[in-house]
């Protein structure tokens, strides 16, 4: 019993130190970020474009420090299977999709796609702007914020129907400034058993994909996108909470990464047809993803 108690205490200490590390990491990025943000108010033209690119170094710095934390604290063992990584370049734009099960996914993606892909920016809920340091930093760095709007709210304010599209299209214009990877968790939320049961998904390990955000990104920057990068995150021993991950209770993670050519039937199609073609293509990718997860989990 004493040994178990010591083990639990060590996990808790590791988790607390990891949280302090992340908090300090987030706070420290505000030193250069604040300076560049002030500089941005009077910078114009080509100098502004160069400044925006330089500001994204913040993302690299944050990701590199998280990688150091994972190695230093032996938080988990990550096995990555890159397919056709030679197709990827820091000098091109990418649309990244992934399954989503835990807040841990975001740290893993930012950490292990660096530095193969250009800076990763993801769709995030508008409420997260209030998270100390991190929320405002994401807004300043151009992460697209999306709203959760009910039908009742849309009836009361019809302008909310296009709010997400407008935010994403605006963000895409900024992404064109320099190579960027746009991440979308297309299930729309973290997969939990409760959400899975409520949705009655036809997939065994995934929620149904939602292609609205992808469609807006294609609308905003289809001529810039080089590939879609399909990421599958698998926790063979069970999905950890972020706190469990920081404590070192997530023994292993499998990450499968596949670059995929975006079909011409999707890129060349006009609005309504594009959405139909995109939905069919993404569903085929989701079926393949579900099978890959089942294989790792040793499910027939």
VEXLO-900522 format. One record per residue: residue in three letters; residue number from 1; x, y, z of N, C-alpha, C, O in turn. Coordinates in steps of 0.2 Angstrom, whole numbers, always signed. Layout:
   tinu   rovo    n_xx    n_yy    n_zz   ca_xx   ca_yy   ca_zz    c_xx    c_yy    c_zz    o_xx    o_yy    o_zz
    ALA    NUM       X       Y       Z       X       Y       Z       X       Y       Z       X       Y       Z
...
***
This chain:
   tinu   rovo    n_xx    n_yy    n_zz   ca_xx   ca_yy   ca_zz    c_xx    c_yy    c_zz    o_xx    o_yy    o_zz
    UNK      1      +4      -6      +0      +0      +0      +0      +4      +6      +0      +3     +11      -3
    UNK      2     +10      +6      +4     +14     +12      +4     +17     +13      -3     +18     +19      -5
    UNK      3     +19      +8      -6     +22      +9     -13     +17     +12     -18     +19     +16     -22
    UNK      4     +11     +10     -17      +5     +13     -21      +4     +20     -20      +3     +24     -24
    UNK      5      +5     +22     -13      +4     +29     -11      +9     +33     -14      +8     +39     -16
    UNK      6     +15     +31     -14     +21     +34     -16     +20     +35     -24     +22     +41     -26
    UNK      7     +18     +30     -27     +17     +30     -34     +12     +36     -36     +13     +39     -41
    UNK      8      +6     +36     -32      +1     +41     -34      +4     +48     -33      +3     +52     -36
    UNK      9      +8     +48     -27     +11     +55     -26     +15     +57     -31     +15     +63     -33
    UNK     10     +19     +53     -34     +24     +55     -39     +20     +57     -45     +22     +62     -49
    UNK     11     +15     +53     -47     +11     +55     -53      +8     +62     -52      +8     +66     -56
    UNK     12      +5     +64     -46      +2     +70     -44      +8     +76     -45      +7     +81     -48
    UNK     13     +14     +74     -42     +19     +79     -42     +21     +81     -49     +22     +86     -51
    UNK     14     +22     +75     -53     +24     +76     -60     +18     +80     -64     +20     +85     -68
    UNK     15     +12     +79     -63      +7     +83     -66      +7     +90     -64      +6     +95     -68
    UNK     16      +8     +92     -57      +8     +99     -55     +14    +102     -58     +14    +108     -61
    UNK     17     +20     +99     -59     +26    +102     -62     +25    +103     -69     +27    +108     -72
    UNK     18     +21     +99     -73     +20     +99     -80     +15    +105     -81     +16    +109     -86
    UNK     19     +10    +106     -76      +6    +112     -77      +9    +118     -76      +8    +123     -80
    UNK     20     +14    +119     -71     +18    +125     -70     +22    +126     -76     +23    +132     -78
    UNK     21     +25    +121     -79     +29    +122     -85     +25    +125     -91     +27    +129     -94
    UNK     22     +19    +122     -92     +14    +124     -97     +12    +132     -96     +12    +136    -101
    UNK     23     +11    +133     -90      +9    +140     -88     +14    +145     -89     +13    +150     -92
    UNK     24     +20    +143     -87     +26    +147     -88     +27    +148     -96     +29    +154     -98
    UNK     25     +27    +143     -99     +28    +143    -106     +23    +148    -110     +25    +152    -114
    UNK     26     +17    +147    -108     +11    +152    -111     +13    +159    -109     +12    +163    -113
    UNK     27     +15    +160    -103     +16    +167    -100     +22    +170    -104     +22    +176    -106
    UNK     28     +27    +166    -105     +33    +169    -108     +32    +171    -115     +36    +175    -118
    UNK     29     +28    +167    -119     +27    +169    -126     +24    +176    -126     +25    +179    -132
    UNK     30     +21    +179    -121     +19    +185    -121     +24    +191    -121     +23    +197    -123
    UNK     31     +30    +189    -120     +35    +194    -120     +37    +196    -127     +36    +202    -129
    UNK     32     +39    +192    -132     +40    +194    -139     +33    +195    -142     +33    +200    -146
    UNK     33     +28    +192    -140     +21    +193    -144     +19    +200    -142     +16    +203    -147
    UNK     34     +19    +202    -136     +17    +209    -135     +21    +214    -139     +18    +219    -141
    UNK     35     +27    +213    -139     +32    +218    -143     +30    +218    -150     +29    +223    -153
    UNK     36     +29    +212    -153     +27    +212    -160     +20    +214    -161     +18    +217    -167
    UNK     37     +15    +213    -157      +9    +216    -157      +8    +223    -158      +5    +226    -162
    UNK     38     +12    +226    -153     +13    +234    -153     +16    +236    -160     +13    +241    -163
    UNK     39     +21    +233    -162     +24    +235    -168     +20    +234    -174     +20    +238    -179
    UNK     40     +15    +229    -174     +10    +228    -179      +5    +234    -180      +3    +235    -186
    UNK     41      +4    +238    -175      -1    +243    -176      +2    +248    -181      -3    +252    -184
    UNK     42      +8    +249    -182     +10    +254    -186     +14    +252    -193     +16    +255    -197
    UNK     43     +15    +245    -193     +18    +242    -199     +13    +241    -205      +8    +239    -203
    UNK     44     +16    +242    -211     +11    +241    -217     +15    +238    -222     +21    +237    -222
    UNK     45     +12    +235    -227     +15    +233    -233     +19    +226    -232     +17    +222    -228
    UNK     46     +24    +226    -236     +29    +220    -235     +32    +219    -228     +33    +213    -226
    UNK     47     +33    +224    -225     +35    +224    -218     +30    +220    -213     +32    +216    -209
    UNK     48     +24    +222    -215     +18    +219    -211     +18    +211    -212     +17    +207    -208
    UNK     49     +19    +209    -219     +19    +202    -220     +24    +198    -217     +23    +193    -215
    UNK     50     +30    +202    -217     +36    +198    -214     +35    +198    -206     +37    +193    -203
    UNK     51     +32    +203    -203     +30    +203    -196     +25    +197    -194     +26    +194    -189
    UNK     52     +20    +196    -198     +15    +191    -197     +19    +184    -197     +17    +180    -193
    UNK     53     +23    +183    -202     +27    +177    -202     +31    +176    -196     +32    +171    -194
    UNK     54     +34    +181    -194     +39    +181    -188     +35    +179    -182     +37    +176    -177
    UNK     55     +29    +182    -181     +25    +181    -175     +23    +173    -175     +22    +171    -169
    UNK     56     +23    +170    -180     +21    +163    -180     +27    +159    -177     +26    +153    -175
    UNK     57     +33    +162    -176     +38    +158    -172     +36    +157    -165     +39    +152    -162
    UNK     58     +31    +161    -163     +28    +159    -156     +26    +152    -156     +27    +149    -151
    UNK     59     +22    +150    -161     +19    +143    -161     +25    +138    -161     +24    +133    -157
    UNK     60     +30    +139    -165     +36    +134    -164     +39    +134    -157     +41    +129    -155
    UNK     61     +40    +140    -154     +43    +140    -148     +39    +137    -143     +42    +133    -139
    UNK     62     +32    +138    -143     +28    +134    -138     +28    +127    -139     +28    +123    -134
    UNK     63     +28    +125    -146     +28    +118    -147     +34    +114    -145     +34    +109    -142
    UNK     64     +40    +117    -147     +46    +115    -145     +47    +114    -137     +50    +109    -135
    UNK     65     +45    +119    -133     +45    +118    -126     +40    +112    -123     +42    +109    -119
    UNK     66     +35    +111    -127     +30    +106    -125     +34     +99    -126     +33     +95    -122
    UNK     67     +37     +99    -132     +41     +93    -133     +46     +91    -128     +47     +86    -126
    UNK     68     +50     +97    -126     +55     +96    -121     +51     +93    -114     +54     +89    -111
    UNK     69     +45     +96    -113     +42     +94    -107     +40     +86    -107     +41     +83    -102
    UNK     70     +38     +84    -113     +36     +77    -113     +42     +72    -113     +41     +67    -110
    UNK     71     +48     +75    -116     +54     +70    -115     +56     +71    -108     +58     +65    -105
    UNK     72     +57     +77    -105     +60     +77     -98     +56     +74     -93     +59     +70     -89
    UNK     73     +49     +74     -93     +45     +71     -88     +43     +64     -90     +39     +60     -86
    UNK     74     +45     +61     -96     +43     +55     -98     +36     +54     -98     +33     +49     -95
    UNK     75     +32     +59    -101     +25     +59    -100     +22     +53    -103     +17     +50    -101
    UNK     76     +24     +51    -109     +21     +46    -113     +26     +44    -118     +31     +47    -119
    UNK     77     +25     +38    -121     +29     +36    -127     +25     +36    -133     +19     +34    -134
    UNK     78     +27     +40    -138     +23     +41    -144     +27     +38    -150     +32     +39    -152
    UNK     79     +22     +34    -154     +25     +30    -160     +21     +33    -166     +15     +34    -166
    UNK     80     +25     +36    -170     +22     +40    -176     +24     +36    -182     +29     +33    -184
    UNK     81     +19     +35    -186     +19     +32    -193     +18     +37    -198     +12     +38    -200
    UNK     82     +23     +39    -201     +23     +44    -207     +22     +40    -213     +26     +36    -215
    UNK     83     +17     +42    -217     +16     +39    -224     +18     +45    -229     +15     +50    -229
    UNK     84     +23     +43    -234     +25     +48    -239     +26     +55    -236     +24     +60    -239
    UNK     85     +30     +55    -231     +32     +61    -228     +36     +66    -233     +37     +72    -232
    UNK     86     +39     +63    -238     +43     +67    -243     +38     +71    -247     +40     +76    -250
    UNK     87     +31     +70    -247     +27     +74    -250     +25     +81    -246     +22     +85    -249
    UNK     88     +28     +81    -240     +27     +87    -236     +33     +92    -236     +38     +90    -237
    UNK     89     +31     +98    -235     +36    +104    -235     +34    +109    -231     +28    +111    -230
    UNK     90     +39    +113    -228     +38    +118    -224     +36    +124    -228     +33    +130    -225
    UNK     91     +36    +124    -235     +35    +130    -239     +28    +129    -242     +27    +133    -247
    UNK     92     +24    +125    -240     +17    +124    -243     +12    +124    -238     +13    +124    -232
    UNK     93      +6    +125    -241      +0    +126    -236      -4    +119    -236      -4    +115    -241
    UNK     94      -7    +117    -230     -10    +111    -229     -16    +112    -225     -17    +116    -221
    UNK     95     -21    +107    -227     -27    +106    -223     -26    +100    -219     -25     +95    -222
    UNK     96     -27    +100    -212     -25     +95    -208     -32     +93    -204     -35     +97    -202
    UNK     97     -33     +86    -205     -39     +84    -201     -37     +78    -196     -32     +75    -197
    UNK     98     -41     +78    -191     -39     +73    -186     -45     +71    -182     -50     +74    -181
    UNK     99     -45     +64    -179     -50     +63    -174     -49     +66    -168     -43     +68    -167
    UNK    100     -54     +67    -163     -53     +71    -157     -56     +67    -151     -62     +66    -151
    UNK    101     -52     +66    -146     -54     +62    -140     -53     +66    -134     -56     +64    -129
    UNK    102     -48     +70    -134     -45     +73    -128     -42     +80    -129     -39     +81    -135
    UNK    103     -41     +84    -124     -37     +90    -125     -30     +88    -126     -26     +92    -129
    UNK    104     -28     +82    -124     -21     +80    -126     -20     +80    -133     -14     +81    -135
    UNK    105     -25     +79    -137     -24     +79    -145     -20     +85    -147     -16     +85    -151
    UNK    106     -22     +91    -145     -20     +97    -147     -12     +98    -146      -8    +100    -150
    UNK    107     -10     +96    -140      -3     +96    -138      +1     +91    -142      +6     +93    -145
    UNK    108      -2     +85    -143      +2     +80    -147      +3     +83    -154      +8     +82    -157
    UNK    109      -3     +85    -157      -2     +88    -164      +2     +94    -165      +7     +94    -170
    UNK    110      +2     +98    -161      +7    +104    -161     +14    +102    -160     +18    +105    -163
    UNK    111     +15     +97    -156     +22     +95    -154     +25     +90    -160     +30     +91    -162
    UNK    112     +21     +86    -162     +24     +81    -167     +23     +82    -174     +26     +78    -178
    UNK    113     +19     +87    -176     +19     +89    -183     +24     +94    -184     +26     +96    -190
    UNK    114     +27     +97    -179     +32    +102    -179     +39     +98    -179     +40     +93    -175
    UNK    115     +44     +99    -184     +44    +105    -189     +43    +102    -196     +45    +105    -200
    UNK    116     +39     +97    -197     +38     +94    -203     +33     +98    -207     +34    +100    -213
    UNK    117     +28    +101    -204     +23    +105    -207     +24    +112    -205     +27    +113    -200
    UNK    118     +21    +117    -209     +22    +124    -207     +17    +125    -200     +13    +120    -199
    UNK    119     +17    +131    -197     +13    +132    -191      +6    +130    -191      +3    +131    -196
    UNK    120      +4    +126    -186      -2    +123    -186      -7    +128    -182      -6    +130    -177
    UNK    121     -13    +130    -186     -18    +134    -183     -25    +130    -183     -26    +127    -189
    UNK    122     -28    +130    -178     -34    +126    -178     -41    +130    -176     -40    +135    -173
    UNK    123     -46    +127    -178     -53    +130    -176     -54    +130    -169     -52    +124    -166
    UNK    124     -56    +135    -166     -57    +135    -158     -63    +138    -156     -65    +143    -160
    UNK    125     -66    +136    -151     -72    +139    -148     -71    +146    -146     -66    +148    -143
    UNK    126     -76    +150    -147     -75    +157    -146     -74    +158    -138     -71    +163    -136
    UNK    127     -77    +154    -134     -76    +155    -127     -69    +154    -124     -67    +157    -119
    UNK    128     -65    +151    -128     -58    +150    -126     -54    +156    -126     -48    +156    -124
    UNK    129     -56    +161    -129     -52    +168    -129     -51    +170    -122     -47    +174    -121
    UNK    130     -55    +168    -117     -55    +170    -111     -50    +166    -106     -49    +167    -101
    UNK    131     -47    +161    -109     -42    +157    -106     -36    +161    -105     -33    +164    -110
    UNK    132     -33    +162     -99     -27    +166     -98     -21    +165    -103     -19    +159    -103
    UNK    133     -19    +170    -106     -13    +170    -110     -14    +166    -117     -14    +169    -122
    UNK    134     -16    +160    -116     -17    +155    -122     -22    +158    -127     -22    +158    -133
    UNK    135     -28    +159    -124     -34    +161    -128     -33    +167    -132     -34    +168    -138
    UNK    136     -30    +173    -129     -29    +179    -132     -23    +178    -137     -23    +181    -142
    UNK    137     -18    +174    -135     -13    +173    -140     -15    +170    -146     -13    +172    -152
    UNK    138     -20    +165    -146     -22    +162    -152     -26    +167    -156     -26    +166    -162
    UNK    139     -30    +171    -153     -33    +176    -157     -29    +181    -160     -30    +182    -166
    UNK    140     -23    +183    -157     -19    +187    -160     -15    +184    -166     -13    +187    -171
    UNK    141     -14    +178    -165     -10    +174    -170     -14    +172    -176     -12    +168    -181
    UNK    142     -21    +173    -175     -25    +172    -181     -29    +165    -181     -31    +163    -187
    UNK    143     -29    +162    -175     -33    +156    -175     -40    +157    -176     -43    +162    -173
    UNK    144     -44    +154    -181     -51    +155    -182     -56    +153    -177     -56    +147    -175
    UNK    145     -59    +158    -174     -64    +156    -169     -71    +155    -172     -73    +158    -176
    UNK    146     -74    +150    -169     -81    +148    -171     -86    +148    -165     -84    +148    -160
    UNK    147     -92    +150    -167     -97    +150    -162    -101    +144    -162    -102    +140    -167
    UNK    148    -104    +142    -156    -109    +137    -155    -116    +141    -155    -118    +144    -150
    UNK    149    -120    +140    -160    -126    +144    -161    -132    +139    -161    -132    +135    -165
    UNK    150    -137    +141    -157    -143    +137    -157    -148    +139    -162    -147    +145    -165
    UNK    151    -152    +135    -164    -157    +137    -169    -161    +143    -166    -163    +147    -170
    UNK    152    -163    +143    -160    -166    +149    -157    -163    +155    -158    -165    +160    -159
    UNK    153    -156    +155    -157    -152    +161    -157    -152    +163    -165    -152    +169    -166
    UNK    154    -152    +159    -169    -151    +160    -176    -158    +164    -179    -158    +168    -183
    UNK    155    -164    +161    -176    -170    +164    -177    -170    +171    -175    -173    +176    -178
    UNK    156    -167    +172    -169    -167    +179    -166    -163    +184    -169    -164    +190    -170
    UNK    157    -157    +181    -172    -152    +185    -176    -150    +181    -182    -145    +177    -181
    UNK    158    -153    +182    -188    -151    +179    -194    -144    +179    -196    -141    +175    -199
    UNK    159    -140    +185    -194    -133    +186    -196    -129    +181    -193    -123    +180    -195
    UNK    160    -131    +177    -187    -127    +172    -184    -126    +166    -189    -122    +162    -188
    UNK    161    -131    +165    -194    -130    +160    -199    -123    +160    -202    -121    +154    -204
    UNK    162    -121    +166    -204    -115    +166    -208    -109    +168    -204    -103    +169    -206
    UNK    163    -109    +168    -197    -104    +171    -193     -98    +166    -193     -92    +169    -194
    UNK    164     -99    +160    -193     -93    +155    -193     -89    +156    -200     -83    +156    -201
    UNK    165     -93    +156    -206     -91    +156    -212     -87    +163    -213     -81    +163    -216
    UNK    166     -89    +168    -211     -86    +175    -211     -79    +175    -207     -74    +177    -210
    UNK    167     -79    +172    -201     -73    +172    -197     -68    +167    -201     -62    +169    -201
    UNK    168     -70    +162    -204     -65    +157    -207     -62    +160    -213     -56    +160    -214
    UNK    169     -67    +163    -217     -64    +166    -223     -60    +172    -222     -54    +172    -225
    UNK    170     -61    +176    -217     -56    +181    -215     -50    +178    -213     -44    +181    -214
    UNK    171     -50    +173    -209     -44    +170    -206     -40    +167    -212     -34    +167    -212
    UNK    172     -43    +164    -217     -40    +161    -223     -36    +166    -227     -31    +165    -229
    UNK    173     -39    +172    -227     -35    +178    -231     -29    +179    -227     -24    +181    -231
    UNK    174     -29    +179    -221     -22    +180    -217     -18    +174    -218     -12    +175    -218
    UNK    175     -20    +168    -218     -16    +162    -219     -12    +162    -225      -7    +160    -226
    UNK    176     -15    +166    -230     -11    +166    -237      -5    +170    -237      -1    +170    -241
    UNK    177      -4    +174    -231      +2    +178    -230      +9    +174    -231     +14    +176    -233
    UNK    178      +8    +168    -228     +14    +163    -228     +12    +156    -226      +6    +155    -224
    UNK    179     +16    +151    -228     +13    +144    -227     +11    +142    -220     +14    +144    -215
    UNK    180      +5    +139    -220      +1    +138    -214      -2    +131    -214      -4    +129    -220
    UNK    181      -3    +128    -209      -7    +121    -209     -13    +123    -205     -13    +125    -199
    UNK    182     -19    +122    -208     -25    +123    -205     -28    +117    -202     -30    +112    -206
    UNK    183     -29    +116    -196     -32    +110    -193     -39    +111    -191     -41    +116    -188
    UNK    184     -43    +105    -193     -50    +105    -191     -51     +98    -188     -50     +93    -191
    UNK    185     -54     +98    -182     -57     +92    -179     -64     +91    -182     -68     +94    -179
    UNK    186     -65     +87    -187     -71     +88    -191     -77     +84    -187     -82     +84    -190
    UNK    187     -75     +81    -182     -81     +78    -178     -85     +83    -174     -90     +82    -172
    UNK    188     -81     +89    -174     -85     +95    -171     -84     +95    -163     -86    +101    -160
    UNK    189     -82     +90    -160     -82     +90    -153     -77     +84    -151     -76     +79    -155
    UNK    190     -75     +83    -145     -72     +77    -142     -76     +71    -142     -82     +72    -140
    UNK    191     -74     +66    -144     -78     +60    -144     -78     +57    -137     -73     +55    -134
    UNK    192     -84     +56    -134     -85     +53    -128     -90     +48    -129     -94     +48    -134
    UNK    193     -91     +43    -124     -95     +38    -125    -103     +40    -125    -107     +38    -129
    UNK    194    -104     +45    -121    -110     +48    -120    -112     +52    -127    -118     +51    -130
    UNK    195    -108     +55    -130    -109     +59    -137    -110     +53    -142    -114     +54    -146
    UNK    196    -106     +48    -142    -106     +43    -147    -113     +39    -146    -116     +38    -151
    UNK    197    -115     +38    -140    -121     +34    -139    -127     +39    -142    -132     +36    -145
    UNK    198    -127     +45    -140    -132     +50    -142    -133     +50    -150    -138     +51    -152
    UNK    199    -127     +50    -153    -127     +51    -160    -128     +45    -164    -131     +45    -170
    UNK    200    -127     +39    -161    -128     +33    -164    -124     +32    -170    -127     +31    -176
    UNK    201    -118     +34    -170    -113     +34    -176    -113     +27    -179    -113     +22    -175
    UNK    202    -112     +28    -185    -111     +21    -189    -104     +19    -189    -102     +13    -191
    UNK    203     -99     +23    -186     -92     +21    -185     -91     +18    -178     -95     +20    -173
    UNK    204     -86     +14    -177     -85     +11    -171     -81     +15    -166     -83     +15    -160
    UNK    205     -77     +19    -169     -72     +23    -164     -73     +31    -166     -69     +34    -163
    UNK    206     -77     +33    -170     -77     +40    -172     -84     +42    -172     -89     +39    -173
    UNK    207     -85     +49    -171     -91     +52    -172     -92     +54    -179     -87     +53    -183
    UNK    208     -98     +56    -181     -99     +57    -188     -95     +64    -190     -95     +68    -186
    UNK    209     -92     +64    -196     -88     +70    -198     -93     +75    -200     -98     +74    -203
    UNK    210     -91     +82    -199     -95     +88    -201     -90     +92    -206     -85     +94    -204
    UNK    211     -93     +93    -212     -88     +96    -217     -89    +103    -218     -86    +106    -222
    UNK    212     -93    +106    -214     -94    +114    -215     -88    +118    -214     -87    +122    -219
    UNK    213     -84    +117    -209     -78    +121    -208     -73    +119    -214     -70    +124    -217
    UNK    214     -72    +113    -216     -68    +111    -222     -70    +115    -228     -66    +117    -232
    UNK    215     -76    +115    -229     -79    +118    -235     -77    +125    -235     -76    +128    -241
    UNK    216     -78    +129    -230     -76    +136    -229     -69    +137    -231     -67    +142    -234
    UNK    217     -64    +132    -228     -57    +133    -229     -56    +132    -237     -52    +136    -240
    UNK    218     -59    +127    -240     -58    +126    -247     -60    +132    -251     -57    +134    -256
    UNK    219     -66    +135    -249     -69    +141    -252     -64    +147    -251     -63    +151    -256
    UNK    220     -60    +147    -246     -56    +153    -244     -49    +152    -247     -46    +158    -249
    UNK    221     -47    +146    -248     -40    +146    -250     -38    +139    -254     -33    +137    -253
    UNK    222     -43    +137    -258     -42    +131    -262     -36    +131    -266     -32    +126    -267
    UNK    223     -34    +137    -269     -29    +138    -274     -22    +138    -270     -17    +137    -273
    UNK    224     -22    +138    -263     -16    +138    -260     -14    +131    -257      -8    +129    -256
    UNK    225     -19    +127    -256     -18    +121    -252     -14    +116    -256     -16    +114    -262
    UNK    226      -9    +113    -254      -5    +108    -257      -8    +101    -256      -8     +97    -261
    UNK    227     -10     +99    -250     -12     +92    -248     -17     +93    -242     -17     +98    -239
    UNK    228     -21     +88    -241     -24     +86    -235     -20     +82    -231     -18     +76    -234
    UNK    229     -19     +83    -225     -15     +78    -220     -20     +75    -216     -23     +79    -211
    UNK    230     -20     +69    -216     -25     +65    -212     -22     +62    -206     -17     +57    -207
    UNK    231     -23     +64    -200     -20     +61    -194     -25     +57    -190     -31     +59    -189
    UNK    232     -22     +52    -188     -26     +47    -183     -23     +46    -177     -17     +44    -177
    UNK    233     -26     +48    -171     -23     +48    -165     -26     +42    -161     -32     +42    -160
    UNK    234     -22     +37    -159     -25     +31    -155     -21     +31    -148     -15     +31    -148
    UNK    235     -26     +30    -143     -23     +28    -137     -25     +21    -135     -30     +19    -133
    UNK    236     -20     +17    -136     -21      +9    -135     -24      +7    -128     -27      +2    -128
    UNK    237     -22     +11    -123     -23      +9    -116     -29     +13    -114     -30     +13    -108
    UNK    238     -33     +17    -118     -38     +21    -116     -37     +28    -116     -31     +30    -116
    UNK    239     -42     +32    -118     -41     +39    -119     -40     +43    -112     -44     +42    -108
    UNK    240     -34     +46    -112     -33     +50    -105     -36     +57    -105     -37     +60    -110
    UNK    241     -38     +59     -99     -39     +66     -98     -33     +70     -99     -27     +67     -98
    UNK    242     -33     +76    -100     -27     +80    -100     -23     +80     -94     -17     +79     -94
    UNK    243     -26     +80     -88     -23     +79     -81     -19     +72     -81     -14     +72     -78
    UNK    244     -23     +67     -83     -19     +60     -83     -13     +60     -87      -8     +57     -86
    UNK    245     -14     +63     -93      -8     +64     -98      -2     +67     -94      +4     +65     -95
    UNK    246      -3     +73     -91      +2     +77     -88      +5     +73     -82     +11     +74     -81
    UNK    247      +1     +68     -79      +4     +64     -73      +8     +58     -76     +11     +55     -72
    UNK    248      +8     +57     -82     +12     +52     -85      +8     +45     -85     +11     +40     -85
    UNK    249      +1     +46     -85      -3     +39     -84      -5     +37     -91      -9     +32     -92
    UNK    250      -3     +41     -96      -5     +38    -103      +2     +35    -106      +7     +38    -108
    UNK    251      +2     +28    -106      +8     +25    -107     +11     +25    -114     +17     +26    -116
    UNK    252      +6     +25    -119      +8     +26    -126      +3     +29    -130      -3     +29    -129
    UNK    253      +5     +32    -136      +1     +35    -141      +3     +33    -147      +9     +33    -149
    UNK    254      -2     +31    -152      +0     +30    -159      -3     +35    -163      -9     +37    -163
    UNK    255      +1     +38    -167      -1     +43    -172      +1     +41    -179      +7     +40    -181
    UNK    256      -4     +41    -183      -4     +39    -190      -5     +45    -195     -10     +48    -194
    UNK    257      +0     +46    -199      -1     +53    -203      +0     +51    -210      +5     +48    -213
    UNK    258      -6     +53    -214      -6     +51    -221      -7     +58    -225     -13     +61    -225
    UNK    259      -2     +60    -229      -4     +65    -234      -9     +63    -240      -7     +57    -242
    UNK    260     -14     +67    -242     -18     +64    -247     -19     +70    -252     -20     +76    -250
    UNK    261     -19     +68    -258     -21     +73    -263     -28     +75    -263     -33     +70    -262
    UNK    262     -30     +81    -263     -37     +83    -263     -40     +82    -270     -37     +85    -275
    UNK    263     -45     +78    -270     -48     +76    -277     -50     +82    -281     -52     +87    -278
    UNK    264     -49     +82    -288     -51     +87    -292     -58     +88    -292     -61     +94    -293
    UNK    265     -62     +83    -291     -69     +83    -290     -71     +88    -284     -77     +91    -285
    UNK    266     -67     +89    -279     -68     +93    -274     -66    +100    -275     -70    +105    -274
    UNK    267     -60    +101    -278     -57    +107    -279     -60    +111    -284     -60    +117    -284
    UNK    268     -62    +108    -289     -65    +111    -295     -72    +112    -295     -75    +116    -299
    UNK    269     -76    +109    -290     -83    +110    -290     -85    +116    -287     -81    +120    -283
    UNK    270     -91    +119    -289     -94    +125    -286     -98    +123    -280     -99    +117    -278
    UNK    271     -99    +128    -276    -102    +128    -269    -106    +122    -268    -103    +118    -264
    UNK    272    -112    +121    -270    -116    +115    -268    -113    +109    -270    -113    +104    -266
    UNK    273    -111    +108    -276    -108    +102    -278    -101    +100    -274    -100     +94    -273
    UNK    274     -97    +106    -273     -91    +104    -269     -93    +101    -262     -89     +97    -260
    UNK    275     -98    +104    -259    -100    +101    -252    -102     +94    -253    -100     +90    -248
    UNK    276    -106     +92    -258    -108     +85    -259    -102     +81    -260    -101     +75    -257
    UNK    277     -97     +83    -265     -91     +79    -266     -87     +78    -260     -84     +73    -259
    UNK    278     -86     +84    -256     -82     +84    -250     -85     +79    -245     -81     +75    -242
    UNK    279     -91     +79    -244     -94     +74    -239     -93     +67    -241     -92     +63    -237
    UNK    280     -94     +65    -247     -92     +58    -249     -85     +56    -248     -84     +51    -246
    UNK    281     -81     +61    -250     -73     +59    -249     -72     +59    -242     -68     +54    -240
    UNK    282     -74     +63    -238     -72     +63    -231     -75     +57    -227     -72     +54    -223
    UNK    283     -81     +55    -230     -84     +49    -227     -80     +43    -228     -79     +38    -224
    UNK    284     -77     +42    -234     -72     +37    -236     -66     +37    -232     -64     +32    -230
    UNK    285     -63     +43    -231     -58     +43    -226     -59     +41    -219     -55     +38    -216
    UNK    286     -65     +43    -217     -67     +41    -210     -68     +34    -209     -67     +31    -204
    UNK    287     -71     +30    -214     -71     +23    -214     -64     +20    -214     -64     +15    -210
    UNK    288     -60     +22    -218     -53     +20    -217     -50     +21    -211     -46     +17    -208
    UNK    289     -51     +27    -208     -48     +29    -201     -51     +24    -196     -47     +22    -192
    UNK    290     -57     +23    -196     -61     +18    -191     -57     +11    -192     -56      +8    -186
    UNK    291     -56      +9    -197     -53      +2    -198     -46      +2    -196     -44      -3    -193
    UNK    292     -42      +8    -197     -35      +8    -194     -35      +8    -186     -31      +5    -183
    UNK    293     -40     +12    -183     -40     +11    -176     -42      +5    -174     -39      +2    -169
    UNK    294     -47      +1    -177     -49      -5    -175     -43     -10    -175     -42     -15    -171
    UNK    295     -39     -10    -180     -33     -14    -181     -28     -13    -175     -26     -18    -173
    UNK    296     -27      -7    -173     -22      -6    -168     -25      -8    -161     -22     -11    -157
    UNK    297     -32      -8    -161     -35     -10    -154     -37     -17    -154     -40     -20    -150
    UNK    298     -34     -21    -160     -35     -28    -160     -42     -30    -160     -44     -35    -157
    UNK    299     -47     -26    -164     -54     -28    -164     -55     -31    -171     -53     -28    -176
    UNK    300     -58     -37    -172     -59     -40    -178     -64     -36    -182     -66     -37    -188
***
